[in-house]
Amino acid sequence: MADFSNRDFIDFDGKRFWKKFEQLQAIHPEFGHYRNLFESSLKESITSSSTNAS
């Protein structure tokens, strides 16, 4: 994710990223909270953006 961020997300494939993440999580279940953290941050960002647009 950091690599894609560094390149302004050029060629980023979200489905591929989360599929790889799920494979990693199968090996390291403790990583599961990162997706929840991402989803929460995304919702907060969307809510903040729509509030600021008003």
MIVO-472261 format. One record per residue (C-alpha): x, y, z. Coordinates in pm, whole numbers, padded with zeros to 5 digits, always signed. Example, Ala and Ser with C-alpha at 12.3 -4.5 7.8 and 13.67 -1.06 7.14 Angstrom:
<pts>
+01230-00450+00780 +01367-00106+00714 
</pts>
This chain:
<pts>
+00000+00000+00000 +00282+00240+00084 +00444+00175-00253 +00121+00257-00439 +00071+00564-00222 +00418+00681-00314 +00321+00650-00683 -00018+00827-00637 -00194+00488-00662 -00106+00441-01029 -00210+00086-01130 -00353+00017-00783 -00603-00271-00787 -00809-00270-00468 -00951-00618-00524 -00603-00762-00575 -00472-00578-00269 -00748-00712-00041 -00709-01064-00183 -00338-01055-00097 -00425-00910+00242 -00665-01197+00310 -00391-01446+00223 -00155-01272+00463 -00425-01258+00730 -00476-01635+00699 -00113-01675+00809 -00124-01387+01060 -00478-01355+01203 -00366-01066+01425 -00356-00847+01112 -00735-00858+01084 -00785-00534+01272 -00605-00340+00997 -00890-00384+00752 -01138-00264+01014 -00913+00035+01081 -00898+00109+00708 -01276+00082+00665 -01339+00309+00966 -01091+00567+00840 -01245+00556+00494 -01595+00614+00633 -01466+00901+00845 -01290+01053+00544 -01603+01028+00327 -01819+01177+00602 -01570+01457+00657 -01547+01530+00283 -01924+01549+00241 -01958+01771+00547 -01684+02008+00425 -01841+02026+00079 -02158+02181+00223 
</pts>
